[in-house]
Amino acid sequence: MLVGITILLVFQLIGETAAYFLGGFVPGPVIGMAMVAVALVATGGVAPLQPAHRQTLETSRAILANLGILFVPAGVGIIQHFDLIRDRGLALLAIIVLSTVITLAVTVWAFLLVKRLTGGSVDE
């Protein structure tokens, strides 16, 4: 499993690097996923690479099989506190929208401040 996760992470790193140099047109994990799929198809019949190929497939299957578990705590929390969501849903929605707008504004302000302090042009 360690070999499989290492291979998956290396391909994600390669994908992130490619995305950086391509200007972020396609997300890095998507590039890495496509590259690992091509590599798995290409190395499927190569005898010396069979153990790595098998471990990568087993690791991928294990991750996908357990992916749903990551959503269980959020779902349980929503159902467990549904009465609060029903009673205060509008206030929660307003807070989420307002905090998102404030976060975006502060992020843009911080970016512009750092850009000016480092002598870079904002138009770049």
Order of alpha helices (4+ residues) and beta strands (2+ residues): alpha-alpha-alpha-alpha-alpha
